[in-house]
Amino acid sequence: TSPGSGYTSVPSVVISAPDAPLQLTAPTSISPMVALNIDNLVTNLTYQLQSSSDLSVWTNVGTPFVPGATTDSIYLAATNAQGFFQLQYLP
C-alpha cells in the first residue's frame, strides 16, 4: 500500500487498545487483604484500577501501572464488606 504524500505535518500512528478483553477475576480473600487477579493484560500499556461502592461513582485505586507480564495480581486492604472494581486502559 502507498504511504501517501504531501503531508503538511509529521503523521502519527495511533494504536488502539487490545482486542482481547481484560479479565478481572473474583477477589481472593487473604485476610486482611484481597487479591485481584487480572488476565489478558498487554505489557507496555498503562492501566488504572478503580473501585466503586455503587457502580456509579468510580475512584482511582493507587497510581496507574504498566504491567510487566500478561497476568498480574493487585493486593488491597479489605476495608469494606462490599465493593466493585474495574480496570481502565489509559491511552
Secondary structure, 3 states (H helix, E strand, C coil): CCCCCCCCCCCCCCCCCCCCCCEECCCEEECCEEEEEEECCCCCCEEEEEEECCCCCCEEEEEEECCCCCCEEEEEECCCCCCEEEEEEEC
